[in-house]
Amino acid sequence: MGRRIHFVVDPQGWCCLGLIIFVWLYNTIFIPKVILFPHYEEGHISVVAILCYYICSLFCIASLLRASVADPGKLPENPKIPITEREYWELCNKCNMMRPKRSHHCSRCGHCVRRMDHHCPWINNCVGEDNHWLFLQLCFYTQILSSYTLVLDFCHYYYFLPLKKQNGDVFVFRHELALLRISAFMGLIILGGISGLFYTQLMGIFTDTTSIEKMSNCCEDTSRPRKPWQQTFSEVFGTRWKILWFIPFRQRQPLRVPYHFANHV
């Protein structure tokens, strides 16, 4: 991933991103206060459960913020095209700029993006070649955090022992039932939506096809060489070290692959 900050001026995207941050902040504040810390103090759970929750929460917000401000692969105004690669570039009919094949013009952002998958209002950014890996991490950690939250909501009422030191005068305990119902509702909605999105993203990487290409039916199975799934995932994440596919605190470096093999459609 490039080091440039990419900021999209879109009020609708700001609202969607703000809503996601609100949901994350809500669960990060109230779930530990209502469930984790009280049950830890009474010896019902270990400190590992608290650490795991905060680690999942940290990875989730880190991938969200990085995916929203990362440059998705915006093309410069005057790109330098090597002579040997000119046949793999084409002219955009919207901005009249040369771009590599498999690029797409985003009408919301107003420029072309390399290997653009789609424009996501929930991160207020395009999902393209340079931030696709962060978007996948966001989907993955959002599913884990939502599932973990739903499990804690369930265990609080049906598995953990009742709390003995509960202070009824504290706000979070006076409105405990309402807070956890809101948490469970948001968890179910987000888990259902993200699971479907994550599945389609994985299938797109397995088949080396973007969402835009699927909708336009421009990619046939015989149009380019079939690559193994390890290669396609390595190209998206910028490394062949699979453990690094799960870490959002790093810089992505594009893999050196033959140009026609990576971009030919």
NUKOLGU-46413 format. One record per residue (C-alpha): residue number from 1; residue in three letters; y, x, z. Coordinates in nm, 2 decimals. Each point is the difference from the previous one (the first is absolute). Layout:
<bados>
> NUM | ALA | Y | X | Z;
...
</bados>
This chain:
<bados>
> 1 | MET | 0.00 | 0.00 | 0.00;
> 2 | GLY | 0.35 | 0.12 | -0.08;
> 3 | ARG | 0.25 | 0.07 | 0.28;
> 4 | ARG | 0.27 | -0.22 | -0.15;
> 5 | ILE | 0.10 | -0.31 | 0.19;
> 6 | HIS | -0.02 | -0.32 | -0.21;
> 7 | PHE | 0.21 | -0.29 | 0.13;
> 8 | VAL | -0.01 | -0.33 | -0.18;
> 9 | VAL | 0.30 | -0.23 | 0.05;
> 10 | ASP | -0.17 | -0.34 | 0.01;
> 11 | PRO | 0.09 | -0.26 | 0.27;
> 12 | GLN | -0.33 | -0.18 | -0.05;
> 13 | GLY | -0.19 | 0.32 | 0.04;
> 14 | TRP | 0.19 | 0.08 | 0.32;
> 15 | CYS | -0.09 | -0.34 | 0.14;
> 16 | CYS | -0.37 | 0.05 | -0.08;
> 17 | LEU | 0.00 | 0.36 | 0.14;
> 18 | GLY | 0.19 | -0.12 | 0.31;
> 19 | LEU | -0.26 | -0.27 | 0.06;
> 20 | ILE | -0.29 | 0.25 | -0.01;
> 21 | ILE | 0.18 | 0.23 | 0.24;
> 22 | PHE | 0.06 | -0.30 | 0.23;
> 23 | VAL | -0.37 | -0.08 | 0.01;
> 24 | TRP | -0.09 | 0.36 | 0.06;
> 25 | LEU | 0.26 | 0.03 | 0.28;
> 26 | TYR | -0.11 | -0.33 | 0.16;
> 27 | ASN | -0.36 | 0.10 | 0.03;
> 28 | THR | 0.08 | 0.36 | 0.10;
> 29 | ILE | 0.22 | -0.13 | 0.29;
> 30 | PHE | -0.19 | -0.31 | 0.13;
> 31 | ILE | -0.37 | 0.09 | -0.05;
> 32 | PRO | 0.02 | 0.30 | 0.23;
> 33 | LYS | 0.21 | -0.18 | 0.26;
> 34 | VAL | -0.22 | -0.31 | 0.01;
> 35 | ILE | -0.34 | 0.14 | -0.06;
> 36 | LEU | -0.05 | 0.38 | -0.01;
> 37 | PHE | 0.21 | 0.12 | 0.30;
> 38 | PRO | -0.10 | -0.27 | 0.25;
> 39 | HIS | -0.37 | 0.02 | -0.08;
> 40 | TYR | 0.02 | 0.38 | 0.01;
> 41 | GLU | 0.16 | -0.01 | 0.35;
> 42 | GLU | -0.28 | -0.22 | 0.12;
> 43 | GLY | -0.27 | 0.22 | -0.15;
> 44 | HIS | -0.12 | -0.24 | -0.27;
> 45 | ILE | 0.07 | 0.24 | -0.29;
> 46 | SER | 0.04 | 0.37 | -0.04;
> 47 | VAL | 0.30 | 0.20 | -0.11;
> 48 | VAL | -0.17 | 0.06 | -0.33;
> 49 | ALA | 0.06 | -0.36 | -0.10;
> 50 | ILE | 0.37 | 0.04 | 0.06;
> 51 | LEU | 0.02 | 0.33 | -0.19;
> 52 | CYS | -0.19 | -0.15 | -0.30;
> 53 | TYR | 0.23 | -0.29 | -0.02;
> 54 | TYR | 0.31 | 0.21 | 0.00;
> 55 | ILE | -0.14 | 0.25 | -0.25;
> 56 | CYS | -0.09 | -0.29 | -0.24;
> 57 | SER | 0.35 | -0.14 | 0.06;
> 58 | LEU | 0.16 | 0.34 | -0.07;
> 59 | PHE | -0.19 | 0.06 | -0.32;
> 60 | CYS | 0.08 | -0.36 | -0.12;
> 61 | ILE | 0.38 | 0.03 | 0.05;
> 62 | ALA | 0.00 | 0.36 | -0.14;
> 63 | SER | -0.17 | -0.10 | -0.32;
> 64 | LEU | 0.22 | -0.31 | -0.03;
> 65 | LEU | 0.33 | 0.19 | 0.04;
> 66 | ARG | -0.11 | 0.29 | -0.23;
> 67 | ALA | -0.13 | -0.24 | -0.27;
> 68 | SER | 0.33 | -0.19 | 0.01;
> 69 | VAL | 0.23 | 0.30 | -0.04;
> 70 | ALA | -0.23 | 0.23 | -0.21;
> 71 | ASP | 0.08 | 0.06 | -0.36;
> 72 | PRO | -0.27 | -0.19 | -0.19;
> 73 | GLY | 0.03 | 0.21 | -0.31;
> 74 | LYS | 0.34 | -0.07 | -0.14;
> 75 | LEU | 0.05 | 0.17 | -0.33;
> 76 | PRO | 0.31 | 0.22 | -0.04;
> 77 | GLU | 0.27 | -0.09 | -0.25;
> 78 | ASN | -0.08 | 0.29 | -0.24;
> 79 | PRO | -0.36 | 0.09 | 0.06;
> 80 | LYS | -0.13 | 0.33 | -0.15;
> 81 | ILE | -0.30 | -0.08 | -0.22;
> 82 | PRO | -0.23 | 0.29 | -0.08;
> 83 | ILE | -0.08 | 0.03 | -0.37;
> 84 | THR | -0.37 | -0.03 | 0.06;
> 85 | GLU | 0.04 | -0.33 | 0.19;
> 86 | ARG | 0.25 | -0.19 | -0.23;
> 87 | GLU | -0.28 | -0.22 | -0.14;
> 88 | TYR | -0.07 | -0.13 | 0.35;
> 89 | TRP | 0.36 | -0.12 | 0.05;
> 90 | GLU | 0.16 | -0.32 | -0.13;
> 91 | LEU | 0.34 | -0.17 | -0.01;
> 92 | CYS | 0.09 | -0.26 | 0.25;
> 93 | ASN | 0.14 | -0.31 | -0.18;
> 94 | LYS | 0.21 | -0.10 | 0.31;
> 95 | CYS | 0.18 | 0.32 | 0.10;
> 96 | ASN | -0.05 | 0.20 | -0.33;
> 97 | MET | -0.14 | 0.30 | 0.18;
> 98 | MET | -0.31 | 0.20 | -0.07;
> 99 | ARG | -0.28 | -0.04 | 0.25;
> 100 | PRO | -0.36 | 0.10 | 0.04;
> 101 | LYS | -0.26 | -0.26 | -0.10;
> 102 | ARG | -0.12 | -0.22 | 0.29;
> 103 | SER | 0.36 | -0.01 | 0.13;
> 104 | HIS | 0.18 | -0.33 | 0.04;
> 105 | HIS | 0.36 | -0.12 | 0.02;
> 106 | CYS | 0.07 | -0.18 | 0.33;
> 107 | SER | 0.27 | -0.27 | -0.06;
> 108 | ARG | 0.07 | -0.02 | 0.37;
> 109 | CYS | 0.06 | 0.37 | 0.05;
> 110 | GLY | 0.15 | 0.05 | -0.35;
> 111 | HIS | -0.19 | 0.31 | -0.11;
> 112 | CYS | -0.34 | 0.11 | -0.12;
> 113 | VAL | -0.27 | 0.11 | 0.25;
> 114 | ARG | -0.29 | 0.23 | -0.08;
> 115 | ARG | -0.34 | -0.18 | 0.02;
> 116 | MET | 0.17 | -0.30 | 0.17;
> 117 | ASP | -0.25 | -0.24 | 0.16;
> 118 | HIS | 0.24 | -0.27 | 0.11;
> 119 | HIS | 0.33 | -0.06 | 0.18;
> 120 | CYS | -0.07 | -0.10 | 0.36;
> 121 | PRO | 0.28 | -0.20 | 0.18;
> 122 | TRP | -0.17 | 0.06 | 0.34;
> 123 | ILE | 0.08 | 0.37 | -0.02;
> 124 | ASN | 0.31 | -0.06 | -0.22;
> 125 | ASN | -0.12 | 0.26 | -0.25;
> 126 | CYS | -0.21 | 0.05 | -0.30;
> 127 | VAL | -0.36 | 0.13 | 0.04;
> 128 | GLY | -0.04 | 0.28 | -0.24;
> 129 | GLU | -0.15 | 0.34 | -0.05;
> 130 | ASP | 0.17 | 0.17 | 0.29;
> 131 | ASN | -0.03 | -0.26 | 0.27;
> 132 | HIS | -0.31 | -0.19 | -0.09;
> 133 | TRP | -0.20 | 0.20 | 0.26;
> 134 | LEU | 0.25 | -0.11 | 0.28;
> 135 | PHE | -0.04 | -0.36 | -0.11;
> 136 | LEU | -0.38 | 0.03 | 0.03;
> 137 | GLN | 0.04 | 0.15 | 0.35;
> 138 | LEU | 0.24 | -0.28 | 0.09;
> 139 | CYS | -0.26 | -0.26 | -0.10;
> 140 | PHE | -0.28 | 0.18 | 0.18;
> 141 | TYR | 0.18 | 0.05 | 0.33;
> 142 | THR | 0.15 | -0.35 | 0.00;
> 143 | GLN | -0.35 | -0.14 | -0.03;
> 144 | ILE | -0.12 | 0.22 | 0.29;
> 145 | LEU | 0.30 | -0.09 | 0.22;
> 146 | SER | -0.03 | -0.37 | -0.07;
> 147 | SER | -0.37 | 0.00 | 0.07;
> 148 | TYR | 0.05 | 0.19 | 0.32;
> 149 | THR | 0.27 | -0.24 | 0.11;
> 150 | LEU | -0.22 | -0.30 | -0.07;
> 151 | VAL | -0.29 | 0.15 | 0.19;
> 152 | LEU | 0.22 | 0.07 | 0.30;
> 153 | ASP | 0.14 | -0.36 | -0.01;
> 154 | PHE | -0.36 | -0.13 | 0.00;
> 155 | CYS | -0.13 | 0.23 | 0.27;
> 156 | HIS | 0.30 | -0.08 | 0.23;
> 157 | TYR | -0.11 | -0.36 | 0.04;
> 158 | TYR | -0.38 | 0.01 | -0.06;
> 159 | TYR | -0.12 | 0.35 | 0.10;
> 160 | PHE | 0.23 | 0.19 | 0.24;
> 161 | LEU | -0.01 | -0.09 | 0.37;
> 162 | PRO | 0.30 | -0.21 | 0.12;
> 163 | LEU | 0.30 | 0.20 | 0.11;
> 164 | LYS | 0.05 | 0.01 | 0.38;
> 165 | LYS | 0.35 | 0.17 | 0.01;
> 166 | GLN | 0.17 | -0.22 | -0.25;
> 167 | ASN | 0.36 | -0.06 | 0.08;
> 168 | GLY | 0.09 | -0.36 | -0.10;
> 169 | ASP | 0.37 | 0.07 | 0.02;
> 170 | VAL | 0.00 | 0.25 | -0.29;
> 171 | PHE | 0.09 | -0.14 | -0.34;
> 172 | VAL | -0.31 | 0.13 | -0.18;
> 173 | PHE | -0.23 | -0.17 | 0.25;
> 174 | ARG | 0.18 | -0.33 | 0.03;
> 175 | HIS | -0.02 | -0.03 | -0.38;
> 176 | GLU | -0.32 | 0.18 | -0.05;
> 177 | LEU | -0.19 | -0.27 | -0.18;
> 178 | ALA | 0.28 | -0.06 | -0.25;
> 179 | LEU | 0.05 | 0.37 | -0.06;
> 180 | LEU | -0.37 | 0.06 | -0.07;
> 181 | ARG | -0.02 | -0.31 | -0.22;
> 182 | ILE | 0.28 | 0.13 | -0.22;
> 183 | SER | -0.16 | 0.34 | -0.01;
> 184 | ALA | -0.34 | -0.14 | -0.10;
> 185 | PHE | 0.17 | -0.22 | -0.27;
> 186 | MET | 0.19 | 0.29 | -0.15;
> 187 | GLY | -0.31 | 0.22 | 0.02;
> 188 | LEU | -0.21 | -0.25 | -0.19;
> 189 | ILE | 0.26 | -0.06 | -0.28;
> 190 | ILE | 0.06 | 0.37 | -0.05;
> 191 | LEU | -0.37 | 0.10 | 0.02;
> 192 | GLY | -0.09 | -0.27 | -0.26;
> 193 | GLY | 0.28 | 0.10 | -0.24;
> 194 | ILE | -0.04 | 0.38 | 0.03;
> 195 | SER | -0.38 | -0.01 | -0.03;
> 196 | GLY | 0.02 | -0.17 | -0.34;
> 197 | LEU | 0.27 | 0.24 | -0.11;
> 198 | PHE | -0.19 | 0.31 | 0.12;
> 199 | TYR | -0.31 | -0.11 | -0.18;
> 200 | THR | 0.18 | -0.04 | -0.33;
> 201 | GLN | 0.17 | 0.34 | 0.05;
> 202 | LEU | -0.34 | 0.17 | 0.06;
> 203 | MET | -0.15 | -0.16 | -0.31;
> 204 | GLY | 0.30 | 0.11 | -0.20;
> 205 | ILE | -0.06 | 0.36 | 0.11;
> 206 | PHE | -0.37 | -0.02 | -0.06;
> 207 | THR | 0.06 | -0.11 | -0.36;
> 208 | ASP | 0.31 | 0.22 | -0.04;
> 209 | THR | 0.21 | -0.31 | -0.09;
> 210 | THR | 0.34 | -0.11 | 0.14;
> 211 | SER | 0.08 | -0.36 | 0.09;
> 212 | ILE | 0.25 | -0.02 | -0.30;
> 213 | GLU | -0.27 | 0.12 | -0.24;
> 214 | LYS | -0.24 | -0.26 | 0.13;
> 215 | MET | 0.25 | -0.28 | -0.05;
> 216 | SER | 0.09 | 0.12 | -0.35;
> 217 | ASN | -0.36 | 0.07 | -0.10;
> 218 | CYS | 0.10 | 0.32 | -0.16;
> 219 | CYS | -0.28 | 0.22 | 0.13;
> 220 | GLU | -0.34 | -0.04 | -0.14;
> 221 | ASP | -0.30 | 0.18 | 0.14;
> 222 | THR | -0.02 | 0.22 | -0.32;
> 223 | SER | 0.37 | 0.09 | -0.01;
> 224 | ARG | -0.03 | 0.31 | 0.21;
> 225 | PRO | -0.27 | 0.21 | 0.16;
> 226 | ARG | -0.17 | -0.14 | 0.31;
> 227 | LYS | 0.07 | 0.21 | 0.31;
> 228 | PRO | -0.21 | 0.01 | 0.32;
> 229 | TRP | 0.15 | -0.18 | 0.30;
> 230 | GLN | 0.05 | 0.33 | 0.19;
> 231 | GLN | 0.23 | 0.12 | -0.28;
> 232 | THR | 0.21 | -0.31 | -0.02;
> 233 | PHE | 0.05 | -0.02 | 0.37;
> 234 | SER | 0.08 | 0.37 | 0.01;
> 235 | GLU | 0.26 | -0.05 | -0.27;
> 236 | VAL | 0.16 | -0.28 | 0.20;
> 237 | PHE | 0.01 | 0.18 | 0.33;
> 238 | GLY | 0.08 | 0.34 | -0.15;
> 239 | THR | -0.29 | 0.19 | 0.17;
> 240 | ARG | -0.38 | 0.02 | -0.01;
> 241 | TRP | -0.02 | 0.04 | 0.38;
> 242 | LYS | -0.11 | -0.35 | 0.10;
> 243 | ILE | 0.12 | 0.03 | 0.36;
> 244 | LEU | 0.36 | 0.04 | -0.13;
> 245 | TRP | -0.03 | -0.33 | -0.18;
> 246 | PHE | 0.06 | -0.17 | 0.34;
> 247 | ILE | 0.30 | 0.21 | 0.12;
> 248 | PRO | 0.35 | -0.13 | -0.09;
> 249 | PHE | 0.18 | 0.30 | 0.15;
> 250 | ARG | -0.03 | 0.24 | -0.29;
> 251 | GLN | 0.15 | 0.06 | -0.35;
> 252 | ARG | -0.20 | -0.10 | -0.30;
> 253 | GLN | -0.06 | 0.26 | -0.27;
> 254 | PRO | -0.12 | -0.13 | -0.34;
> 255 | LEU | -0.33 | 0.13 | -0.11;
> 256 | ARG | -0.01 | 0.22 | -0.31;
> 257 | VAL | -0.20 | -0.21 | -0.25;
> 258 | PRO | 0.01 | 0.00 | -0.38;
> 259 | TYR | 0.30 | -0.20 | -0.11;
> 260 | HIS | -0.19 | -0.22 | -0.25;
> 261 | PHE | -0.27 | -0.07 | 0.25;
> 262 | ALA | 0.25 | -0.13 | 0.26;
> 263 | ASN | 0.24 | -0.19 | -0.22;
> 264 | HIS | -0.16 | -0.10 | -0.32;
> 265 | VAL | -0.04 | -0.37 | -0.05;
</bados>
